[in-house]
Amino acid sequence: MKCRQCGAESQVGAKFCSNCGTPFHDPMGDTTTVLGAIIDDQDSELSPEDLEAVRGLTQGDALLIINRGSPQSSRILIDSDVTSVGRHPESDVFLDDITVSRHHAKFIRSGGALFLEDLGSLNGTYVNKKLVEERVQLRQGDEIQIGKYRATISLSEPGLR
């Protein structure tokens, strides 16, 4: 698909231009619904491959394992002091779905701990099914929800506790 606004090519079926964010549909004909915390009884257990990746983390790093919301599980290394998450193509963690704001949240490493902060997103950011209203410190195995995506955070051993 070619964007009418900037001319960039995007994936077929995309709802927004991955370069500039222009909608590929008539915005008046579509409605955005607010998505709250997804509550179900399914536990997210790490696969043997995910466990091996966690064991290989360098001290101070973390692994974000997206296990719901995408067609397959994804592993994202959090190894910077600030890691941005959003639908903006320049986000460090790019989540291409309308339920994710362009600048949705950020991970922050500070003082030997890992924090998550919502950036005023429409659908909010959740940790363990609780809405993040201010910067929250993450713990081993916390479940994070950003839009329709659900992930588990794994901290390096001895880790960021």
N, C-alpha and C positions, 0 to 999 in steps of 0.2 A: 504494500500500500504506500502511496506517495502522499505526503502531507501537503494540503493546499496552502498552508501558512508559510512553512519554511522549505518545503521541497524534499525533506529527508524521507528515506525509505524506512518503513516499519513492518513488523511481522503481520502476515495476513490474519485478520480477525481481531487485531488490536483495537481498543476503543479510543486510545489517545496516542498522539505522536510521541514516540520515545525520545525525540530530540527537544521539542518545545512544549509538549503537553496539550496541544490543540486537540479538541475532540474530533473523532472521525464520524460523528453522527450529529443529528440535530439535537442540541442540548435541550431545547424546549420539549422534545418528544421523549426524553428520558428522565427518570427521577432517580435520585440517589437516596438510598435508605440508610439510616444509621444502624450500625451493627454493634450490638453489645457483646459482652463476654460470651463465648461459646461454652456452654456447660454440657458435658456428657460424662459418662462414667468410664470411658476408655482411658487406660493408662498408656503412657508412651514409654516403652522400654527401648533402651539402646540396643542396636544390632551389634553383633560381634565386631563388625568393621568400625562402627562408631566408637565402641569401647577402645579399640586399638588406637584410633585417632586421638582419643582423649588422653591415653597413656603417653602419647608422643608429644603432647603440648610442652612448650617451653614455659618456664616459670613466669607468671604474670599474664600469660595469654589465656584465652577462653575459646570455646567452640560452640557456636550457635547451630543447633541441629534442627532444621525446619522439617517437621514430620507431618504436618497437615496444612492443606491449602495449596500445595503444589503437586503436580503429577507424581513426583518422586521425592524421596528424602534428599535434602541438600545440607551440606556442611559448610559453614562459613567461619573462617578464622577471625577472631577479634584480637588483633595484635597491635593496635594503635591506641594512643591516649584518648582520641575521639574518633568514633565510628558512626557515621550518619546512616540513617535508615529511611527509605522513602520511595516514592514513585518517580522522583526526579532522576533522569538518566545519569547524573553525576553523583548520585548517592553511593556511598561505599557498599551498602547492602541495598540493591535495587529490587523492589518488589512491585511487579507490574500488574496491579489490579486496582480497580476503582475504589475498593474499600480502604486503600492505603493513601494517605495524603502525600503530596509531593515532598514535603519535608516533615516526616511523621515523628521520628524519635531519634535519640542518639545514645550510644553506649559511651561511658566515660570511665577511664582508668585513672584513679587518683588515690594516693596514700596507701597503696597495696590493696585496694578494693575495686570492684567493678560495679558501676552504677548504670541505671537506665533512666532516661528522662524523656517525657513526652514533649513535643514541640507545638502544642496547641492543635493537634490533629482532630479532624471531625469525628472519627470513630473511636478515638482514645487508644491508649496502650494499656495492656493488662499484665500483671505479674501474679501468677497463681489465682487467676480469676478476679483479682481486685484491681480497680481502676487506678492507674498511676496519676496522682495529682501533683506530686512533687518528686524530685529525684529520689529514687529508691535503690538501696544496695541489693545486689543480686547474690544469691547463695547457690551452691552446687545443686543442680537438678531443678531449679525454678523453671516454671512453665511461663512462656512469654507469648502474648497474643498481640499481633499487629494486623489490623484488618482481618481478613479471612485466614491469615497465616498463623499457625501455632508452632512454637519451637521450644526446645529445651536447651538450657545453658549448662555447659560443663566447664568447670574451672580447672586450671592446671593444678597438678599435685606438686608441692604442698598447697598450692592454690592461692586464691585471692579471698581469704575469709576474714 
